[in-house]
Amino acid sequence: MLIEPINKSNLKELTSLFVEMFPETDYEEEYQVFEKSIGSSTEICFLAKEENQYIGFIHLTLRSDYVEGSEVSPTAYVEAIYVKPAFRKKGIAEALLKSAEEWAISKHCYTLASDTAITNANSIQFHHKVGFEETNRIVCFIKKLGE
């Protein structure tokens, strides 16, 4: 398995993986978002590739705003991590996370944060398994006005 950073040659594959994870998103919009992140000093994606197939990715940013549970700024933040279902439980997500940690340290960040839906038991279990500590649980609300 190979872990490689986002670049022009793997941008389509990254976008396809992202849309696979979040089917409600628009491919063209996400492509443009990721394209702008190539070469960024505050954002990166790493892709996992096995043979000639891209099978997972991790998307990271540096956040300087408030991050739940973090006492430092900036904090490296896992915006998304995904491995195709057929390749799960083979250490791929952990390898992606290792690349994320190395990138964060290279940016002088010594805290890595993440989040997931309160109902996503698989993600919560994964986070605990790879060393994340739970800092809080919240339920978010919205009320539409003037309709």
Secondary structure, DSSP 8 states (H G I E B T S, - for coil): -EEEE--TTTHHHHHHHHHHH-TTS-HHHHHHHHHHHTT-SSEEEEEEEETTEEEEEEEEEEE-S--TT--SSSEEEEEEEEE-GGGTTSSHHHHHHHHHHHHHHHTT---EE----TT-HHHHHHHHHTT----------------
